[in-house]
Amino acid sequence: MKTIVFCTTGLGLGGIEKVLIEVLKILNKDKYKIKLCIKNGDEDIFEDNIPENVEYRYLLPKDLLEKLTNLKKRKNFFSKLEYNHLLWKQKKVLEKNFFEFVEDADTVIDFYDGNFYKLFKKLKDVKKICWFHVLIDRLHIYKKGRFDKAIEYYDEFVTVSEELKERLVDKKPELKNKVRRIYNPFDFQVIKEKSKDLSMFSEKDRKLLEDKYLIAVSRLDTQQKDYYTLLKAFQKILERGFKNKLFIVGDGPDREKIEGWIKEFSLSDSVKLLGFQKNPYVWMRNAELFVHSSKYEGLPTVLIEAMNLGIPVVSTDCPTGPKEILLNGKCGVLTKIEDEKSLEEGMVSVLENIEESSKMVEKARLRIEEFGNSRVVECIEEIF
């Protein structure tokens, strides 16, 4: 039985973390021994979702990371000395735990965009795979000028969309025969079942579900997710006489900034930040439309989840993913990036044209069949 080790930086909030958990769930544990290597012990939100038969380990314990964070805030000389010493210790702990955990591996997968390349370069006699989820020029290793060096330590590469694959090969033609596209997996039946489960909803939440609302679901990160443009576009929709509300599901580092914009644009009565939700699908299923305003992506899984739940989709035509998922606008409305007028008109077109929106929803139901688990499993097993 082959041992496959997946490596990720953490299990915090984010689409990549959700995709990883789904991948772990669908793999055949009778054929493979599956292990999960997690770098940061302080990012454990999705730990309870790890399948029972997957062995996992945090490389850096939570207490060590918390101590580093506290020391970094202090400005005195002795704290700086202790901080530097702890950084050195962190590196040693990381390497020791990593190499112990992967010593029985046949294949090791860097599931987080090349972040493990420094550790992978020391691995011998194992197959090494790098999984890319976002545009190459958005990667940390690319911005730091380390991309060319990092890719030397991998045998194969996976991208989550065809466009992402094409862009990678354009940048690095020598990788053409080493790259394959594997879509993110989805258990559509589970998503549908969860969308009807109100067991964890308070009376207040159930009351909110009765509103007519649009919904956005993403990490609250304004560098990638363009909430400024979304809020400005929604403001214009209200000025045109629409009475809908906008619910935003998710949390992240820029929540306060987004709250500030909501107040600035006088949207406090119409826009509600729902925070992180273990089950966002109930909110999605009851929405009038799903809106996605990213500046860039890899393969935005939330679009596919929305299509599965029968919700009309409006998305920016950002690189990469939305155009591919929505078949160039046949299964949803595509709008210009960072263009509030385009986003406004896209949302209005759905709200005003129910018949046309219904046709797109029906086409979307057929489109998502390609993202089913069985086909994705076949593709993943091919790389093992």
N, C-alpha and C positions, 0 to 999 in steps of 0.2 A: 504493500500500500504506500503510495507516494504521500509525502508530507508537504503541504503547501502553507506558507506563512505569508499573511497579509500584514503590511506595515502602514500605520497611519500616525499622524501627529497627536490626535486626541479624539474624544467622542463628545465634543461640544456641539453647539447649535450650528447647523449648516446642511446644505444639500449633499455634499460629498459624504458626510457621516451617515446620512440616511441611506444613500446608495450602497455604501459599504455593508451596512447591516443587512440590507436586502440580498446582496450577493452572498453573504455568509449563510443566509437562510436557505437559499435555493440549491447550493452545491450538495452533491451526493456524499454524505459522510461514510457510506459503506465502501465507496471507491477511494476516498481521500481522507487523510488526517488533516483537518483544517485548524490552523492556529492564527491568533491575532496578536500582533505586537503593537502596543500603544505607547507613544513617546511620553506624553504628559499626563501624570496622574491626577492633575487638577481639572481635567476636562473629561468628565464622566457622566454627562447627562443621559447618554444612550446606553450606558452599561447594562441596564436591566433588559435591553433588547437583544443582547448578544445571545445567539442560540446556545442551549445548554451543552451541546456536544462540541463546542468550540473552545479550545483552551486559549486563555488570553493572559497577557502580562503587561503591566505598566513599567516602562523602563526608568522613569524618573518619579520617585514618590512625591505625593502631594506636600508633605511637610518640608521637603527640600526646596521645592519650588516656591512655597509660601515664604520661607526664610530668605530666599534670594530676592523676592519681591519687596519684602520689608527692608532689607539692607540697602537695596537700590534707592529707596526713598530718603535714606539718611545721607547727610552731606559731610559728616566729619571724617577725618583721616583714617581712624581705626576701622570704621564701618566699611570704608572703601577697600582697605586691606583684606578684611574678612570676606567681603563680597568677591574679590578677585580669587581668593583661595577657594571659596565655595564654587565658583565657576569652574575652576580646575577640577575640583572633586566631582562636579556634575558631569563633566566630560568622561571621567573615568568610570563613574557609575553607569552612565549611558552605554558605553562600549562593553563593559563587563556583562551587563544584563542582556544586551542585544545579542552578543555572540553566544552566550549560554542558551538563549531561547531558540536560536535558529540553527543550532549545531546539527540537528537531525533533518534539516530541510532539503528537499529536492528542488523546489522552486520557491523563490522569495519575491514578493510583489511589493514594490513601492507604490502604494495606492494614492499617494498624495503629491503628485506632480514633481517628483524628483527631489523631495526634501530629505531623502535618506541616502543621497549619493555618496556622502563621505564615509558612511558605514558600508555601503554596498561595494565600494572599491576594494575593500579588504576581504570580501567574501570569495572563497575559492570553491570550485567544483560544484556549483549550484547554478541553476538557471535564474537570471535576474531580469525582472520585467518592471517597466515604469508605466504607470497609468495616468494619462493626462485628462483633466477635467475642464480646463480653461485655456484661453488663448496663450500661446507660448510666450509672447512678449509681455504678458501680465504676470508671469511666474516670478517668484522671488529670486530663483537662481538665474533667471534671464536678466532681471534688472540689476543684479549684482555682477553681471558679466561672467557668470560661471556655467552657463548653459552648455557651451561647446565642450568644456571639460567634463561636466556631469554626465552627458549622454554616452561617454566612452565606457562607463561602468555598467551599462545595461545591454542585454542581449536582444530584447524585443520591446516594442512600445505599443500601448493601447490608447486610442482616443475614443471619446464618447459620442462623437458625431463625425459625419463624412466631411463636412466643411473643415472641422478641426484637423482631421487627417490631411486634407489637401494643403492646408496652411503650413502644417509641420513639414510636409514633403517639399513644399515650395522653399522653405527656409533651409532645409537640410535634405537635398535630393539623394544623398548617399544612404538615407534611412528608408528609402522607398520600399524595399523588400522586407523591412523589419517592423513595419507599422500595420496594425489592423484596427478597424473600427468595431467596437462592441457597444451597443446601446445599453443604457442603464436598465436594469430589470424592474418589473412591476408585478405585484400580485393584485390584479385588478378586482378580483372578487372580494379580497380582504378590504380594499379601499372602499368598495361599495357598502360592505357590511358596516364598517366603521362610520360611514357617513350617515347612517341611520341610528347610531347608538348615542342616545342622550343621557345615559346613566351617570356621567360625570358632570352634567350641566346643571348649574344652579337655576333657580326660578328667574333670576335676573338675566342670565344668559339666554334662557328659553324665550324670554320676552323680547330680547334683541333680535332673535331669529325671525320674529314676525315682521321686522322692518324690511322695506325694499332697499337693498344695499348692493354695492359693488364690492369686490374683495381683492386684496393683494396679499400674497403670502411670500415672505422672504426674510432673510437676515436684514436687520436695520443697519445697513452699511452704505452710506451715501456715495462712497467712492465707486462702487459698482452698481448699486440699486438707485436709480434716479428718482428719489421721492420728491425732490423739489419740483421737477417738471410735472410729476403726477398730481401733486397738490394744486399747482397752478392750473392745470388742465381741468381738474375736478371743480375748482373755483368757478371756472368759466361755464361749466355744465350747470351749476346752480344758478348762475346769472341768466341762463337761458330758460329757466323755469322748471327744471327737473327737481324732484323732491327726494331723490335717492340719497342714501348715506354711503360713506366709504369706510369699510372695516379693514384694518391692516393687522394681519397675524404675523407675529415674529418678534424677535428681540435682537439686540446687538449694540455695538459701541456708539452708534449715532442716534440713539433714541431721543436724547435731550434736544439735539439739533432739530429733529423732525417735529418734536413737540413745540419747539420755538416757531417753526414755520406755520404750524397749524394755528397758533395764536396770532401770528403776524398776518395771516391771510383771512382771519376771522372765520375759521372753520371748526371751532371747538364744538359747536352743536351738531356738526355733520360728519366729522371724522373721528373714529374711535380706534385707538391702539389697543388691541386685545392681548398683546404680549405673546410669549411662547405658549403654544397649545399642544398638548400631547396628541389630541385628535383634532387636527384642523379641518378634517373632511366634512364634518357636520356644517361648519361655517361655509365651506366651499359649495356644498350641495344646495344650500338654500339661497345662494347669491344669484343676482340677475346676470352678472357677467364677471369674468375673471380678468383682471388687468395686470400686466407685467411691464415694468418700465426700466429694465436694465440697460446699462451702457455696453456691457459685454457679458458673455456667458460661456458655457461649454456645451452642455445639453440641459436646459432648464427643466428639471423633472416635474415641477409644479404645473407646467403647461399640459403635460401628458396626463397628470392626475386630474386636472380640471376637465380635460376632454373626456376622460373615462366617466366622469360624473355628469356629463351632459350639460356643461356650462359653456356658453359662448366665450371665446377667448379673444382678448385684444392684447397685442404684445408689440413692443418695439422690435424693429428688424435689426437687432444687434448681432454682432458676431459673437459666438456662433450658436446655432441650434434652432431659434424660433422659425426661421424660414424653412429649414429642413423638416421640422416637426409639423408645421402648418401647411406644408406643400405649397409654398409660395403664395399663401393667402387663400387657398381653397378651403382650408379647415378652420380658419380664424382670420382676424383682421391684423395686418401688419402696419405699423406706423414708423415714422422717422425717429431716430435717436435724438434725445434732448430737444424735442420740438413739441412744445405744449399745444400748439394749434393742431398739429397732426394727431396727437394723442387724444385731444378733445373730440375731433371729428370722428376718430375711430370708435370711441366709446358711444358717441351720439348715434352713429350708424347702426350699432347693435341695438341700442335702446329704442330707436324709432322704427327699425325694420325687423319686426318679429319673424315674419315669414322667411326672409333671407337668412336671418340668424339660425333658424331651425334647420335650414338646408346645410349650413356649415357644421352645425352640431352633428347631423347625421353623417356627413362625410368624415368628421373627426372620429366617430365611433368605429368606422371601418379602418381608418388610418392607424389607430393605436394597436391593431392586431400585431403589427411588426415589433412592438415593444414587449410582447408577452414573454414570460419566464422561460418557456421551453426552448425557444430559439436562442435566447441569451445564454442559457446554460451550455448549449452545444458550442457556441462561440468561445466561451470561457474555457471549457474543457480542452479545446483545441490547442490553447496556448500552454497547457500543462504538459 
